[in-house]
Amino acid sequence: MPDLLLLLPDFALIACGYVICRHTPLGRPVWDSAEKLVYYLLFPALLFNAIVRNPLNPGTALQFGGAGVAVVALGVLLAYALRPLPGVDDRLHASGAQVAFRFNSYVGLALAERLAGAQGLAWQALLVSLCVPLCNVAAVWPLARQGGHGYLRELVRNPLIVATVAGLVANLAGLKLPELASITLSRMGAAALPLGLMAVGAGLRFGALREGPGLAAALLAIRHLVLPALAIALALWLQMPPGQQAVLVAFAALPTASSAYVLATRMGGHGGYVAGLVTMSTLIGMLGLPGALALLAWLR
């Protein structure tokens, strides 16, 4: 099945969320609560369970995981490098920088399974386990500095970081969850993906981007041009198996995290600007992600 068709179910859920939020009685208040439920409970359960259930292979983690970390690290460095440029507003940059390097794990986990089966899901879980802490640390830093928040306090309270660290510790310790706990977490995680994707659609909006269009263009170019290009180069240079190549490139080309809006709003940033960036990134990703996979297949 062409990669574009693989993505259609996920983007259809995003479109459903948009339509339901704007054209039914299930408006913004409902989705505000749904976003919090996913962010604070369902998605952490999904992350923890995915990491615990897939033992880490040191050889795979070193090459494949290292490539994923390199992609995210470049995004962080380039996003931070935009701050000293003339005309860049500090509050807009603090709020929007995260868009350049964070990724939508809902889409990533759903897509990885269709690209490479259960093994693809395990590879994506490895990337999530390694890169979510890096992304969240890098996202919280400028917001905490700009808003006067306690940096370490924000990190230890972040549910995605807590779930990821707990999952890694449990994985490395060889912990096996009881069947009842594993099934319960699996069902919570299964609810996180469709509800999270619909919440992305419900949050789509554009207006505030006109406050900093140049910064927005630069952040989106990093997210959707630079990072996928680096992932393609790494996948081919390291001669990864085709399945790993596809998962890595798809990871690099993902739309940015919808939770970026939640984080910016909660920490006193410019939520409207971030919502606009998330909207544009989601729309660009609908074409950019299958385009990156097609380019990888052509170069291979």
N, C-alpha and C positions, 0 to 999 in steps of 0.2 A: 504494500500500500504506500503511495507517495507520502512524503513527510508532511505535506500540507494537510492531507486527510487524517493523518495521525493526530494532528493538533486540533482538528475541528471540534471534537467533543469538549475539550477544555475551553476553547474560545466560545463555544455555544453556551456553556454555563456562565461565562462572563457576560455574554449578551443577555441571557435570561435575568441575571441579577440587575442589570441596567434597566431592563424593561419593567421588571416587577417593582423596583424601587420608585420609578417615575410614573407608572401608569396603573398602579393598584393601591389599595389602602395600606399595603406593607411598605411604608415610606421610610425615611431616614432614621427615625428613632428605633425601628425594628432592626435595621442593619447596623446601627451603632452598637447595639447590644450583641448582635451576632459576631461582629468583628472582635469584641472583647472576649466573647466565649471562645472563639477560635484561637486568638492570640494568647490568652492566659491559661487555657485548659486543653482544648482539643489538639492544637498543633504541637505543644510541648509533649503531650502523650504520644503523638505520632513519631516525633523525633526520638524520644527515649526508647520506644519499642523497636523502631527500625534499627537503631544503633546496637541495642542489646542483642537482637535476633541475628545479626550478621557479624560473625567474628572477624576481626581485622587481620588481614594477611600482611605482615610487615613488608614483603616485597612489593605487593600491589600498592600499599599505602605510600611507600617511598616514591615511586615513579608517578602513578596516577594521581594520588592525593597531592603530591608535591606540585604537579602541573596545575591542579585546581587552585592551590594556594597561590601560585605564581600569578595566575590570571587575576585573582581578587586583589593581591598585593599591588599589582600594576594599576588597577582601577583606583585603589586608595591613594597611591602616590600622585596620580594624575589629577584626581579630584581635589586633593589638598593643594596641589600646585596652582590651582586656579584662584585661590584666595588673595594672593598679593597683587593680582592683575588689576590695572586701572578700571574703575567703574563697577567693580564687583561689590555688592552690598553684603556686609558681614552676616546679617541675619538670614538673608536668602541663601548664602553659601552654607552657613551652619546647618540650615534646615535641609537643603537640597543635595549636599555633597554625597550623602548616602545613596542617592539614586544611581550614581555612577558605578558602584561596586556591589550593592546588595542585589539579591536575586529572588525571584518568586519560587519558593520551594514547593508550593502547591502544584504549580505547572510542571516543575522539574521532576518531582517524584512520579506524577501521573504519566509524564512523557517517557521517562527512562524505562519504565516497565514495558511500554509498547515498543520501544526501540530495541531493547535487548533482554526482555523477559525478566525473570526473577533476579538474574545476575545483574541486569541493568539497574534494578531497584537497589541492590546491595551497593553497587558502585556509587549511585547517587547518594545513598545514605552516608557513605564514606565522605563524599565531598561536603555534604551538609554538616557532618560531625566536625570536620576540620575547618570549614570556612565560615560557619555561622558565628562562632566566637570571634573570629577576626573581623567579620563584617559588623557585628554589633558593637565591639570595642571601638572600631573606627567610626561608626555612626554616632555613638554616644559622646565621644570626645568633643567635637566642635559644638554640639548642642549644649553639653554641660558647661563648657567654657563660656559660650555666649550667654546662657541663661543663668549662670551663677549656681548651677546645681553641683552637688557632691558627686565627683566622677565615679569613685569606687562604689558609692552607695547605689548609683544607677546601674552599675554593672551587676552587682550581686542581686539586685531586684529584678533583672531582666529575665522573664520566664524562658526564653529560648536559650539563653546562655546556661541557666540553671539546668534545664532538661538535657542539653547537649553534654555538659560536663558530667552530670550524673550518669548519663548513658555511657560515656567513654570509660568512666571509672568502673561501672558495672561490667562492661565488656572486657576490659583488661583484667579484671579480677575473676573472670570466668563465671559470673553470676548467671544462673538459669532461673528465669521467672517461673513461679507456679502456673499451671495451665489456666486456672481461673483468672489470674492477673494478666497473663499474656492475651487471652481472648478478650478481656474487658478493654485493655489498651488498644488492641487491634481494631475493635469496633469504634472506639473513640477516634482513632486515627482515620478510619474509613470515613467518618463523618466530617473530619477536618477538611479533606480535599474538595468535595463539591461545595460545601458551605463556604469555604475560604475563597474559592473561585467566584461564586456568586456575589460574595461580599466585595471582591475586586470590582465587579461590574457595577454594583450599587454605588461605589465610591467614585466612579469616573466623573471628572469635571475638568474644565479647561481655563476658565477666566483669569486666574491670578498669574498665568505665565507671562502676561504682558508687562509685569513689573520687572522682569529680568530675562528678556528673551535671549540675549547673548549667552548668559550663564546657562540657561536651560539647554540651548543648542549644544554647548560644549559638554555638558554632563551626559546628554543623550548620545552624543557622538562617541564618548568613551565607552558607554554601556553597550552600544549596538554596532559599533564599527571596530574600535581598537581591540576590545577584549575578545570578540569572536575571531578576529584575525590572528591574535596571539595564540588562541587555543588551537586553531587549525595548524599553525606553524609548529607548535609543540607536539601535537598528535602525530604529525607526519615525521618530524625529526626524531622523536622517541620510538617510532615504528610500533605504536600500540596496536593491539588487535582491533579489527573494524568496529566491534561493539563498543569498546572503550573509547575509540575515537569519536563515535557518534554521541555518546553520553557526555564526553568532555566538551565537545563543541556546542551541543545543545545547552549545557550548563552555562557556558560563557555567553550564549546569545539569549538567555532567558530575559523576559521582562523584569523590571526591578520589583522589589518586594512591596506588596500592598501595605504591609505593616509599617512601612516608612512613614506613611501619613499618621498612623496611630502614635508612633514614637515622637514625631515632630510636634504634634498637638499636645501630647502629654508633657513634653519638656519645654513648652512655651515657645516653640518655633513657629514658622509661618506655614500652618497646616494647609491653607488654600494653595500655596505655591507648590508644595510637595504633592498634593492631590492632582494638580495639573501635570506635573512631571510623571507621576505614576500612570495617569491616563495616556499620555503620549507614548510612554515606554511600552505600555500594554498593546496599543495599536501598532506601533512599529514592530513589536515582537511577533505579531501575527504574520507578517511577511518576512521579517528579518531572520527569524529562527529557521523556518524551512529553507530560506535562501542560503544561510550559512551551512546547513547540512548538504544542500545541493552542491555548493562550492567545494565542500570537503570531498564529496563523492566524485566530482569532476577531476579534482587534483589527484585523487587516489588512482 
